[in-house]
Amino acid sequence: MDDKETKTMVKSGVIAAIYFVLTIVFGEKSFGPIQFRISEAMTILPFYEPAAVPGLFVGCFIANIFGGLGPIDIFCGSLTTLLAAYLTSKMPNKYLATLPPILLNSFIIPIWVSKASNMPYIAVMSSICFSEFISVGVFGLILSVVFERVYKNKNH
């Protein structure tokens, strides 16, 4: 393994660990039909850093083991995060980069969360969409400003 691969693995691991901790620290608020994952702000990172794609997937996978809704959330929820992260990495600007996690999580996750919670799909979808908009669309864009400043200062 060369230095570049090692750095990528370390970055992915750090991102996974931060996502996991931010999700678990907020406990029940991170799971269920009315959820708010502050960790979702990190879903903007694949726009800037390729190592964030596997990092977010692993962080979500582990978090869903500890607090999710069982195997469907562990596998399907994590795969939704992986797809959103990949699509985010391909977006042309940071504003459009917020759309994959907001849209995919808003429409896919409620499929099983609504069944598990006996709540209507549209109610769960609306709740998750709102929380994703705040986490990704507001906090994620704030994180992107910080990331851009740190990265810019690092390269000067």
C-alpha positions as CSV (number, residue, x, y, z in Angstrom):
1,M,0.0,0.0,0.0
2,D,1.4,3.4,-1.0
3,D,1.2,6.7,0.8
4,K,-1.8,7.9,-1.3
5,E,-3.8,4.7,-0.5
6,T,-2.9,5.0,3.2
7,K,-4.0,8.7,3.3
8,T,-7.3,7.8,1.6
9,M,-8.0,5.0,4.1
10,V,-7.2,7.3,7.0
11,K,-9.4,10.1,5.7
12,S,-12.2,7.6,5.1
13,G,-11.8,6.2,8.6
14,V,-11.9,9.6,10.2
15,I,-15.0,10.6,8.2
16,A,-16.7,7.3,9.2
17,A,-15.8,7.8,12.8
18,I,-17.1,11.4,13.0
19,Y,-20.3,10.4,11.1
20,F,-20.9,7.5,13.5
21,V,-20.2,9.6,16.7
22,L,-22.4,12.5,15.5
23,T,-25.2,10.1,14.8
24,I,-25.0,8.0,17.9
25,V,-24.5,11.0,20.3
26,F,-27.9,12.3,19.4
27,G,-29.5,8.9,20.1
28,E,-33.1,8.4,19.2
29,K,-33.2,11.8,17.4
30,S,-31.0,10.2,14.7
31,F,-33.4,7.4,14.0
32,G,-37.1,6.8,13.4
33,P,-39.9,8.6,11.5
34,I,-39.0,12.0,13.0
35,Q,-35.3,12.2,12.9
36,F,-32.6,14.8,12.7
37,R,-29.1,13.6,11.9
38,I,-26.6,16.4,12.3
39,S,-24.1,14.0,10.8
40,E,-25.9,14.4,7.5
41,A,-24.1,17.8,7.1
42,M,-21.1,15.7,6.3
43,T,-22.8,14.4,3.1
44,I,-21.4,17.5,1.3
45,L,-17.9,16.2,1.7
46,P,-17.8,13.9,-1.3
47,F,-18.0,17.0,-3.5
48,Y,-14.6,17.9,-2.1
49,E,-13.0,14.7,-1.0
50,P,-13.3,11.3,-2.7
51,A,-12.4,9.5,0.5
52,A,-15.7,10.7,1.9
53,V,-17.7,8.4,-0.3
54,P,-16.6,5.1,1.5
55,G,-16.3,7.0,4.8
56,L,-19.9,8.1,4.9
57,F,-21.0,4.6,3.9
58,V,-19.1,2.9,6.6
59,G,-20.1,5.5,9.2
60,C,-23.7,5.2,8.3
61,F,-23.5,1.4,8.3
62,I,-22.0,1.2,11.8
63,A,-24.4,3.8,13.2
64,N,-27.4,1.9,11.8
65,I,-26.1,-1.3,13.4
66,F,-26.3,0.5,16.8
67,G,-29.5,2.5,16.4
68,G,-31.3,1.8,13.2
69,L,-34.3,-0.3,12.4
70,G,-32.5,-3.6,11.8
71,P,-31.1,-5.2,8.7
72,I,-33.2,-3.2,6.2
73,D,-31.9,0.1,7.7
74,I,-28.4,-1.3,8.1
75,F,-28.1,-2.4,4.4
76,C,-30.6,-0.3,2.5
77,G,-30.0,2.9,4.5
78,S,-26.3,2.6,4.2
79,L,-26.5,1.8,0.4
80,T,-28.7,4.9,0.0
81,T,-26.0,6.9,1.7
82,L,-23.4,5.4,-0.6
83,L,-25.4,6.2,-3.7
84,A,-26.0,9.8,-2.5
85,A,-22.3,10.2,-1.7
86,Y,-21.3,9.0,-5.1
87,L,-23.7,11.3,-6.9
88,T,-22.7,14.2,-4.7
89,S,-19.1,13.6,-5.8
90,K,-20.2,14.0,-9.4
91,M,-22.1,17.3,-9.0
92,P,-20.9,20.4,-10.8
93,N,-21.2,22.8,-7.7
94,K,-21.7,22.7,-4.0
95,Y,-25.3,23.8,-4.2
96,L,-26.3,20.9,-6.5
97,A,-24.1,18.6,-4.3
98,T,-26.7,19.0,-1.6
99,L,-29.5,17.4,-3.7
100,P,-28.5,13.7,-3.8
101,P,-28.6,13.2,0.0
102,I,-31.7,15.4,0.5
103,L,-33.7,13.7,-2.3
104,L,-32.5,10.1,-1.9
105,N,-32.9,10.1,1.9
106,S,-36.3,11.9,1.6
107,F,-37.8,9.4,-0.8
108,I,-36.1,6.1,-0.1
109,I,-35.6,5.9,3.7
110,P,-39.3,6.5,4.5
111,I,-40.2,3.3,2.5
112,W,-39.3,1.1,5.5
113,V,-39.4,3.7,8.3
114,S,-43.0,4.4,7.6
115,K,-43.8,0.7,7.8
116,A,-41.8,0.2,11.0
117,S,-43.4,3.2,12.7
118,N,-46.9,2.7,11.3
119,M,-46.9,6.2,10.0
120,P,-48.0,7.3,6.6
121,Y,-45.2,7.4,4.0
122,I,-45.9,11.1,3.2
123,A,-45.6,12.1,6.8
124,V,-42.3,10.4,7.3
125,M,-41.1,11.6,3.9
126,S,-42.0,15.2,4.8
127,S,-40.2,14.9,8.2
128,I,-37.0,13.4,6.7
129,C,-37.0,15.9,3.9
130,F,-37.2,18.8,6.3
131,S,-34.5,17.4,8.5
132,E,-32.3,16.7,5.5
133,F,-32.8,20.2,4.1
134,I,-31.6,21.6,7.4
135,S,-28.8,19.2,7.9
136,V,-27.5,19.1,4.4
137,G,-28.8,22.3,2.8
138,V,-28.0,24.6,5.7
139,F,-25.4,23.0,7.9
140,G,-23.7,21.1,5.0
141,L,-23.3,24.4,3.1
142,I,-21.8,26.0,6.2
143,L,-19.4,23.1,6.5
144,S,-18.5,23.6,2.8
145,V,-17.5,27.2,3.5
146,V,-15.3,26.0,6.4
147,F,-13.8,23.2,4.3
148,E,-13.1,25.6,1.4
149,R,-11.4,28.1,3.7
150,V,-9.3,25.4,5.4
151,Y,-8.4,23.9,2.1
152,K,-7.6,27.3,0.5
153,N,-5.3,28.2,3.4
154,K,-3.6,24.9,3.3
155,N,-2.7,25.3,-0.3
156,H,-1.2,28.9,0.1
